[in-house]
Structures are given as structure tokens and as C-alpha cells.
Amino acid sequence: MLVSMPHLGTLIPDELKPNYVPRALAVEDADWHLDHLYNFLKDMGASILTPVFSRYVIDLNRPPDDAPMYPGASNTELCPTRFFTGEPLYTEGCQPDANEKLRRRETYWQPYHQALSGELSRLRLVHTNVLLWDAHSIRGQIPWLFDGKLPDLNVGTANGLSAAESVGRAVMAACSQQDQFTHVLNGRFKGGYITRQYGNPQAGIHAVQLEKCQSIYMSELPPYDYKPALASQVQPLLHQMMLAALNQVKSLNV
């Protein structure tokens, strides 16, 4: 199993900071504290891939050609120019131009994806089937991106294309064993670039994205503090969901 956390990073390089509005330096749209929330991964024997730099520098879960992931809805870009609330990230005239976008893609995006694809290839040399779990979190209500409130747990398999259908069913079966946290399969978040690009069930790679509401483990308001007592309530379920997916992947013959 490889667990990717592409939006965990919070660093903005010093040379880029003057280009952003001051509010951006607090990187409010990070996937905060996922390394703490998923503190059981090493005991599961998982490979873990995390970035250093903020999604405000480059979004590692967007395609290199910057094609929209969700046509018809508000989308964040490869080099985002807006907060999740829709306001500009950059001071006027300081948005990255084509050359800067290319530089960032080569400097930050490509190394992450080289590491991701390399680790998947390594795992496939020793396992017939591999689970790629793409871990995310987000505020539960962001009108610019989606209507209403998200379910607590949003599982995505690109409508069944990135993982065997039995893998998605196994994850949802684990969710259905409890009633504390709401859940959905292939709702608003069906999986971003990583899930769609690397998930290939026929080649033995089963990719699942989990987008969870931050309110179930942390404060959604500054200073975005981690809440261990709250997190401890959902961690057993996260472990069960991943174990269900992993066991299902192991049981597949092709």
C-alpha cells in the first residue's frame, strides 16, 4: 500500500512570498495534520509520500496540462490563483505566467510524481495488486467549490474506473458498520488527478481517494489546531476502511 498526501505541505518559498496577498501565507487551504491523523500507517507497513511545499505553489493533484478535473464546477488550478473561497491568492499583476508555471511544474510537480510512480512500480514487482490511497481533507462547507455541506467521508474511485468495484464496496461496507460519520462513494469528490492517472485495476493498481471533512478531527478555523480526542473517534474507522480495501486488493487474482 502506498499512501499519498499531496496537499499536506505548508511551505511557500521565501522568494515567492512577496507575490501573494498576506492572507495566503497562512495557507488556510492545506490538508492539515493528515500525518497525525494517519499515525497508524507505519504499523500497517504502508509506504507514505508527502510533500513539503504548499498547494498554493503548485497543486500536485492536478494534471500537468491544467485541464479542469470537474468541468462545470469551480476548479482549483495547477498553480492556484484563488483561495477556496474564490478570492485572489496573488497581489494584482503577480500571478505566475506561463514560464513560471513551467518552472514550478519541473521543480515541484515532477519530483513528486516521479517518486509516486517509482514507488508504485517497486511495489508491483513484489505484489500482484497494489492499493494507492490518496488522502485529503477539506472544510465541510465551501460554497465556491460545492453546495451545502459535505458528508464526513467522501470516497472516490473515479466512478469505479480507478479501482476494482469490489474495493470501493469493501470501503463502503466498513463505513456502514457505524453511524457516527456520514459517507458517500463517488459523490462531489470522485478522485483527482492522482487517483485517475495512476489507478489502473487491469494493471494491478487500485487507487482510492478519501476526502474527509476537517471538522471530524481538527478545528476548521485558525489556528487550525489538531484535536486528538476528536481524531481518536474517527481513526479506528479510517484504519478499518483502509484494511478493508487492502484485504480486498490482496484477494484479487488479477
C-alpha positions in Angstrom: 0.0 0.0 0.0 1.2 3.5 -0.9 -0.5 6.5 0.8 -0.1 9.8 -0.9 -0.9 13.1 0.9 -0.4 15.7 -1.9 -1.8 18.7 -0.1 -0.1 18.2 3.3 2.7 20.7 2.6 2.6 24.2 4.1 5.9 25.8 2.9 5.9 28.7 0.4 9.5 29.6 -0.7 10.8 32.9 0.5 11.3 34.2 -3.0 7.7 33.7 -3.8 6.1 35.1 -0.7 6.0 38.8 -1.9 3.8 37.8 -4.8 1.0 36.6 -2.6 -1.6 38.6 -0.6 -0.7 38.4 3.1 -3.6 36.1 3.9 -2.1 33.4 1.7 0.9 33.0 3.9 -1.3 31.2 6.5 -2.0 28.5 3.8 -5.6 28.0 5.1 -6.4 25.5 2.3 -3.8 22.9 3.4 -4.8 19.4 4.2 -3.8 20.0 7.8 -2.5 17.3 10.2 -3.0 14.2 8.0 0.3 12.8 9.1 -1.0 12.9 12.7 -4.5 11.6 11.8 -2.9 8.6 9.9 -0.4 7.8 12.6 -1.2 4.1 12.2 0.2 3.7 8.7 3.7 2.5 9.6 2.2 -0.3 11.7 0.3 -1.3 8.5 3.5 -1.4 6.6 2.4 1.3 4.2 4.7 3.4 2.1 4.0 7.1 2.7 4.6 10.0 0.3 4.2 13.6 1.5 5.3 17.0 0.1 7.0 19.9 1.7 5.5 22.8 -0.4 2.0 24.2 -0.2 -0.6 23.6 -2.8 -0.5 27.4 -3.3 2.9 26.9 -5.0 1.6 24.0 -7.2 -1.2 21.5 -6.9 0.2 18.0 -7.0 -3.3 16.6 -7.6 -3.9 18.4 -10.9 -2.9 17.3 -14.4 0.2 18.9 -15.9 -1.8 20.4 -18.7 -4.1 22.1 -16.1 -7.3 20.6 -17.6 -10.3 21.0 -15.2 -10.9 18.0 -13.0 -14.6 18.8 -12.6 -16.0 20.5 -15.7 -18.9 22.9 -15.0 -17.8 23.5 -11.4 -15.3 25.8 -9.7 -11.9 24.2 -10.0 -8.5 24.9 -8.5 -5.6 25.2 -11.0 -2.2 23.5 -11.3 -0.8 26.8 -10.0 -3.8 28.0 -8.0 -4.7 31.7 -8.2 -7.7 31.7 -5.8 -8.4 30.7 -2.3 -11.2 28.0 -1.8 -13.4 31.0 -1.1 -12.8 32.4 -4.5 -10.7 35.5 -3.6 -7.4 36.1 -5.4 -4.3 34.5 -3.9 -1.9 36.9 -5.5 -1.4 40.7 -5.5 -2.5 42.2 -8.7 -0.1 41.5 -11.6 1.9 38.9 -9.7 0.2 35.7 -10.8 2.5 33.1 -12.3 3.0 33.4 -16.0 3.5 30.5 -18.4 7.2 30.3 -17.8 6.8 30.4 -14.1 4.2 27.7 -14.2 6.5 25.5 -16.3 9.3 26.1 -13.8 7.1 25.1 -10.9 5.9 22.0 -12.7 9.5 20.9 -13.3 10.7 21.9 -9.8 7.9 20.7 -7.6 5.3 18.7 -9.5 7.6 16.3 -11.5 9.7 15.1 -8.5 6.6 14.1 -6.5 5.1 12.2 -9.4 8.4 10.5 -10.2 8.5 9.3 -6.6 4.9 8.2 -6.7 5.2 6.3 -9.9 8.5 4.8 -8.9 7.2 3.5 -5.6 4.1 2.0 -7.4 6.5 0.3 -9.8 8.6 -1.1 -6.9 5.5 -2.4 -5.1 4.2 -4.0 -8.3 7.4 -6.0 -8.6 6.6 -7.8 -5.4 2.8 -7.7 -5.3 0.2 -8.8 -7.8 -2.1 -5.9 -6.7 -1.3 -2.6 -5.0 -3.5 -0.2 -3.2 -2.9 3.5 -3.7 -4.7 5.6 -1.1 -4.8 9.3 -1.8 -5.5 11.1 1.5 -7.2 14.5 1.6 -9.2 16.8 3.9 -11.2 19.9 3.5 -13.6 22.3 5.2 -17.1 20.9 5.2 -18.7 23.9 3.7 -17.1 25.9 0.9 -19.8 27.5 -1.3 -17.3 28.4 -4.1 -16.5 24.7 -4.6 -19.7 22.9 -3.7 -23.2 23.4 -2.5 -24.3 22.6 1.1 -22.3 20.5 3.5 -20.1 17.6 2.5 -20.5 14.1 4.1 -17.8 13.4 6.6 -16.1 10.8 4.4 -16.0 11.2 0.6 -14.6 8.1 -1.1 -13.7 8.4 -4.7 -12.8 5.7 -7.3 -13.4 7.8 -10.5 -16.8 6.2 -10.8 -15.3 2.7 -10.5 -12.5 3.2 -13.0 -9.6 3.6 -10.7 -10.1 0.5 -8.6 -12.0 -2.7 -8.8 -15.6 -2.2 -7.9 -15.2 -4.7 -5.1 -12.6 -2.4 -3.5 -15.0 0.5 -3.4 -17.7 -1.7 -2.0 -15.4 -3.0 0.7 -14.6 0.5 1.9 -18.2 1.5 2.0 -19.1 -1.7 3.8 -16.6 -0.7 6.5 -18.3 2.8 6.7 -21.7 1.2 7.0 -20.7 -0.6 10.2 -21.1 2.7 12.1 -23.5 5.6 12.1 -21.3 8.4 13.7 -19.8 9.6 10.4 -21.7 10.2 7.2 -20.2 8.8 4.0 -20.6 8.6 0.2 -18.9 6.9 -2.7 -18.2 8.9 -5.9 -20.1 12.0 -4.8 -18.8 15.5 -5.2 -15.2 14.2 -5.0 -14.7 11.3 -7.2 -10.9 11.4 -7.2 -8.4 13.9 -8.6 -5.5 13.5 -11.0 -3.6 11.1 -8.9 -6.5 8.7 -8.5 -7.5 8.9 -12.1 -4.0 8.8 -13.6 -2.4 6.0 -11.5 -5.5 3.9 -10.8 -5.4 1.0 -13.3 -7.1 -2.1 -12.0 -6.2 -4.1 -15.0 -2.5 -3.5 -14.3 -2.9 -4.3 -10.6 -3.0 -0.7 -9.2 -6.2 0.2 -7.3 -6.5 3.9 -6.4 -8.9 5.2 -3.8 -9.2 8.9 -2.8 -10.6 9.8 0.6 -11.6 13.4 1.1 -12.7 13.9 4.7 -14.2 16.9 6.5 -11.7 18.6 8.7 -14.3 19.1 11.4 -14.1 15.4 12.4 -10.5 15.7 13.6 -9.4 19.4 13.9 -10.6 23.0 14.1 -11.6 24.4 10.7 -10.8 27.9 12.0 -7.3 29.5 12.8 -5.0 28.3 14.2 -6.3 25.0 12.6 -5.4 23.0 15.7 -5.4 19.2 15.7 -7.9 17.8 18.3 -6.6 14.4 19.5 -9.7 13.5 21.4 -11.9 14.1 18.3 -9.4 12.4 15.9 -9.4 9.3 18.1 -13.0 8.8 17.3 -12.5 8.5 13.6 -9.1 6.9 13.4 -10.4 3.3 14.1 -12.8 3.8 11.2 -10.1 5.1 8.9 -8.0 2.1 9.8 -10.9 -0.3 9.1 -11.6 1.4 5.8 -8.1 1.0 4.6 -7.7 -2.5 5.9 -10.9 -3.5 4.1 -9.6 -2.0 0.8 -6.2 -3.7 1.3 -7.6 -7.1 2.1 -9.9 -6.8 -0.9 -6.9 -5.9 -3.1 -4.9 -8.8 -1.8 -7.8 -11.2 -2.6 -7.9 -10.3 -6.3 -6.3 -12.6 -8.8 -5.5 -10.1 -11.5 
